[in-house]
Amino acid sequence: MSTKTTWQIDTAHSAAEFAVKHLMISTVKGYFADVQGTVTADDANPAASTVEVTIGVASIDTRDDKRDAHLKSGDFFDAEQYPTIRFTGKRINGSVDGEFTLVGDLTIRDVTREVTLAVESAGRARDPWGGERAGFAATTRINRKDFGLTWNVALEAGGVLVGDDVKISIDLQLVKQAAQAAA
């Protein structure tokens, strides 16, 4: 019999960030503050653990209100029709106590593609209230066009306004919930 432990994402201490080229000469960074979800860890078989993450598109922040409004529009994320970005982990390769990969399905605008996250465990700690917490940092790269994010403007001197390659960084703090014995 194995034990399964549920960990809840602490939204106040977690974020999903992205970086993309602008005008082909600089990088624009932004983040999503609304990151929610759970990790169900199978203590006997960590590879059988499950990961469910939901990101609220409306929480996007690039430090520019006009750009944020454009990113929420139908040209990009279409937040009204597709209010969330989802990630569902399918398999873990390596030890969850160090560096490992997490393969899963990323869904943006109802387009789902398999992605591989490079994940690093930041360790565990007790909080002042007696709870247990765990930290993880994950990175990956995607081509935004693979998810229907195709809007762009050609530049007069050549190139495009927005790059296709997007670097994604996710920092999660998880809060341990009650463990349950699995049959």
Secondary structure, 3 states (H helix, E strand, C coil): CEEEEEEEECHHHCEEEEEEEECCCEEEEEEECCEEEEEEEECCCHHHCEEEEEEEHHHEECCCHHHHHHHHCCCCCCCCCCCEEEEEEEEEECCCCCEEEEEEEEEECCEEEEEEEEEEEEEEEECCCCCEEEEEEEEEEEEHHHHCCCCCCECCCCCECEEEEEEEEEEEEEEEEEEEEEC
